[in-house]
Amino acid sequence: MTENWVHIPIMAPQIADLLLTQPGGVYVDGTLGLGGHTKYFLSRLGPQARILGFDKDAEALRMAVERVNDPRLTVFHESYTQAPQELQKLGLSGADGALFDLGLSSYQLDNPVRGFSIVHDGPLDMRFDRQNPLSAEVIVNTWPMAELERILKDFGEERQATPIALAIMQARRQGKIATTGQLAKIVEGVYGGRRGKTHPATQTFQALRIACNGELDAVQQALNSLEQIVRPGGRAAVLTFHSLEDRLVKNRFKELAKSGAWKLVNKHALAPEYEEVRQNRRARSAKLRVIERM
Ligand SMILES: C[S@@+](CC[C@H](N)C(=O)[O-])C[C@H]1O[C@@H](n2cnc3c(N)ncnc32)[C@H](O)[C@@H]1O
């Protein structure tokens, strides 16, 4: 039975318009999630089309296969950084299009068991791939102060990185920090409580999630291997949700365009329409960049 989790694919019609240039083509969905984009893409593609869907999250893949329920989809339980190797194994020199919808899905965020949520208490987990030995709990309870400070600064752009790292070190001396609620309270303590709409631990949670899943390294690796993922004439689309990701994409796309081997499909990042943001809060920070291989 398909669980009731909802994940509304962001900017799906706009992405399909820009990415699906060959009705019978081969496409890579690097971040299949619950299959929202893929399902929509398949509704606009022909019977010969194929989508290769990647996700590190085995549960998400299982749900995506059930939801999409289409023989044109083949799934891979691995990082999208493996896309070049998988394409090669299939005898393909590249795809006609590739989508990377970065970050985490609403299913992961809203499911307390996965430990991504500040508002729903759960185990301090945050792994996309539950076979990954590095959970947020391991980082928070065993990494040295300097490392905690570094990830809070580099992956969270957290201005209170030093006091938060110190508060974590002090708290863990009293016993294990095992839940998202405990961590949220520690950060709240540093900020002297909650003010405004955004929880003070938002940046801390982002930093831990990125560190735990090696997110920025994966993005950079995929951006560096786009030539092995997209064939000439094909396109790559990336949806980002925070400035760290967007900066990597923007800079790499600029370099590729400068080389003359690629051209920017949209000069500036595209954003969702007002109506989409009204209906789906997760869309509010989305930025879409698309590039075409010459
Ligand atoms: C924003 S969601 C994708 C949602 C999807 N587009 C949909 O419409 O249902 C991002 C997904 O990417 C996965 N993910 C994150 N990093 C990944 C990586 N390096 N390789 C493969 N999947 C990854 C996450 O597990 C998550 O399921």
The ligand as a Tripos MOL2 file, in Angstrom:
@<TRIPOS>MOLECULE
LIG
   27    29     1     0     0
SMALL
NO_CHARGES

@<TRIPOS>ATOM
      1 C1         13.6980   17.3440   -3.0440 C.3       1 LIG1
      2 S1         13.6530   15.6250   -2.9950 S.3       1 LIG1
      3 C2         13.2020   15.1610   -4.6130 C.3       1 LIG1
      4 C3         11.7370   15.1310   -4.8340 C.3       1 LIG1
      5 C4         11.3200   14.6520   -6.2130 C.3       1 LIG1
      6 N1         11.8080   15.5200   -7.2550 N.3       1 LIG1
      7 C5          9.8250   14.5020   -6.2980 C.2       1 LIG1
      8 O1          9.1960   15.2550   -7.0590 O.co2     1 LIG1
      9 O2          9.2450   13.6390   -5.6160 O.co2     1 LIG1
     10 C6         15.3410   15.2170   -2.9820 C.3       1 LIG1
     11 C7         15.6410   13.7390   -2.9500 C.3       1 LIG1
     12 O3         17.0070   13.5910   -3.3170 O.3       1 LIG1
     13 C8         17.5830   12.5640   -2.5640 C.3       1 LIG1
     14 N2         19.0260   12.8000   -2.5800 N.ar      1 LIG1
     15 C9         19.7280   13.7400   -1.9410 C.ar      1 LIG1
     16 N3         21.0320   13.6570   -2.2660 N.ar      1 LIG1
     17 C10        21.1490   12.6520   -3.1580 C.ar      1 LIG1
     18 C11        22.2390   12.0750   -3.8860 C.ar      1 LIG1
     19 N4         23.4910   12.5260   -3.7470 N.pl3     1 LIG1
     20 N5         21.9800   11.0690   -4.7230 N.ar      1 LIG1
     21 C12        20.7140   10.5850   -4.8780 C.ar      1 LIG1
     22 N6         19.6550   11.0720   -4.2110 N.ar      1 LIG1
     23 C13        19.8710   12.1000   -3.3630 C.ar      1 LIG1
     24 C14        16.9130   12.6390   -1.2220 C.3       1 LIG1
     25 O4         16.9570   11.4030   -0.5660 O.3       1 LIG1
     26 C15        15.4750   13.0620   -1.6090 C.3       1 LIG1
     27 O5         14.6520   11.9420   -1.7290 O.3       1 LIG1
@<TRIPOS>BOND
     1     1     2 1
     2     2     3 1
     3     2    10 1
     4     3     4 1
     5     4     5 1
     6     5     6 1
     7     5     7 1
     8     7     8 2
     9     7     9 1
    10    10    11 1
    11    11    12 1
    12    11    26 1
    13    12    13 1
    14    13    14 1
    15    13    24 1
    16    14    15 ar
    17    14    23 ar
    18    15    16 ar
    19    16    17 ar
    20    17    18 ar
    21    17    23 ar
    22    18    19 1
    23    18    20 ar
    24    20    21 ar
    25    21    22 ar
    26    22    23 ar
    27    24    25 1
    28    24    26 1
    29    26    27 1
@<TRIPOS>SUBSTRUCTURE
     1 LIG1         1 GROUP 0 **** ****
